[in-house]
Amino acid sequence: MMMDSELPAAPAQPSGAGGPLVFYFSVGGMMCQKSCGSTAQRAVALCLEEEIADDVSAVISAEVSHELSAARVELIPADGVPTDRLRDALVESLEDTGFDC
């Protein structure tokens, strides 16, 4: 598991072509790791488990860092699923929970 200081903060864009996708999101509005960080982590997890579960073949990792105000999600999309759909669902999940993304 990554420590807070290891999570790179970057714009919400995927990296990788044809394999795993890595999304980096700037997450604003987190006041502490224990409450806000956990809430943001749950929002990402619920999105992956419920909203886009059929669009994802595997989740490699999903982490949120209060210290860096960032989230990182690494996944393998199902065949033919647009990257934008995955990114938009993750952003919407964080924003619906009350964070700026």
C-alpha positions as CSV (number, residue, x, y, z in Angstrom):
1,M,0.0,0.0,0.0
2,M,1.3,3.5,-0.9
3,M,1.9,6.0,1.8
4,D,0.4,9.5,1.4
5,S,3.7,11.0,0.4
6,E,4.1,8.5,-2.4
7,L,0.9,9.2,-4.3
8,P,1.7,11.4,-7.3
9,A,-0.7,14.4,-7.8
10,A,-1.6,15.0,-11.4
11,P,-4.5,16.1,-13.6
12,A,-7.4,13.8,-14.2
13,Q,-6.0,11.9,-17.2
14,P,-5.3,8.3,-17.8
15,S,-1.9,6.8,-18.8
16,G,-1.2,3.6,-20.6
17,A,-2.5,2.2,-23.9
18,G,-3.9,-1.2,-24.4
19,G,-3.2,-2.4,-20.8
20,P,-4.0,-1.0,-17.4
21,L,-5.2,2.5,-17.2
22,V,-4.0,4.8,-14.4
23,F,-6.2,7.8,-13.6
24,Y,-4.8,10.6,-11.4
25,F,-7.3,13.1,-9.9
26,S,-6.8,16.3,-7.9
27,V,-9.3,16.1,-5.1
28,G,-10.2,19.3,-3.3
29,G,-12.1,19.8,-0.1
30,M,-10.6,17.1,2.1
31,M,-10.0,18.4,5.6
32,C,-8.4,15.3,7.1
33,Q,-7.3,11.8,6.1
34,K,-9.4,9.9,8.8
35,S,-12.8,11.3,7.8
36,C,-12.6,13.0,4.4
37,G,-9.9,10.7,3.0
38,S,-11.9,7.7,4.1
39,T,-15.0,9.1,2.6
40,A,-13.3,9.9,-0.7
41,Q,-11.8,6.4,-0.7
42,R,-15.3,4.9,-0.2
43,A,-16.7,7.0,-3.0
44,V,-14.1,5.6,-5.4
45,A,-14.6,2.0,-4.2
46,L,-18.4,2.2,-4.5
47,C,-18.1,3.6,-8.0
48,L,-15.8,0.8,-9.0
49,E,-17.9,-1.9,-7.3
50,E,-21.4,-0.7,-8.4
51,E,-21.5,2.0,-11.0
52,I,-18.9,0.8,-13.5
53,A,-18.3,-2.8,-12.3
54,D,-19.4,-4.2,-15.7
55,D,-17.0,-1.8,-17.5
56,V,-13.9,-2.9,-15.5
57,S,-12.2,-6.3,-15.9
58,A,-10.0,-5.7,-12.9
59,V,-9.1,-3.1,-10.3
60,I,-5.4,-3.1,-9.6
61,S,-5.4,-0.3,-7.0
62,A,-7.4,2.7,-5.8
63,E,-5.9,5.1,-3.3
64,V,-6.8,8.6,-2.0
65,S,-4.2,10.9,-0.3
66,H,-5.4,13.7,1.9
67,E,-1.8,14.9,2.2
68,L,-1.5,15.4,-1.5
69,S,-5.2,16.1,-2.2
70,A,-5.1,13.4,-4.9
71,A,-6.6,10.1,-5.9
72,R,-5.0,7.4,-8.0
73,V,-7.0,4.5,-9.6
74,E,-5.4,1.8,-11.7
75,L,-7.7,-0.6,-13.5
76,I,-8.1,-2.8,-16.6
77,P,-11.1,-1.8,-18.6
78,A,-13.4,-4.3,-20.2
79,D,-13.1,-4.6,-24.0
80,G,-14.6,-1.6,-25.9
81,V,-15.3,0.6,-22.8
82,P,-14.5,4.2,-23.5
83,T,-11.9,5.7,-21.2
84,D,-14.0,8.8,-20.8
85,R,-16.8,6.8,-19.4
86,L,-14.6,5.4,-16.6
87,R,-13.0,8.8,-15.8
88,D,-16.3,10.6,-15.8
89,A,-17.9,8.1,-13.5
90,L,-15.1,8.3,-11.0
91,V,-15.1,12.2,-11.1
92,E,-18.9,12.2,-10.7
93,S,-18.7,9.9,-7.7
94,L,-16.1,12.1,-5.9
95,E,-18.1,15.3,-6.7
96,D,-21.4,13.8,-5.6
97,T,-19.7,13.0,-2.3
98,G,-18.9,16.7,-1.9
99,F,-15.3,16.9,-3.2
100,D,-13.9,19.1,-6.0
101,C,-12.3,17.0,-8.7
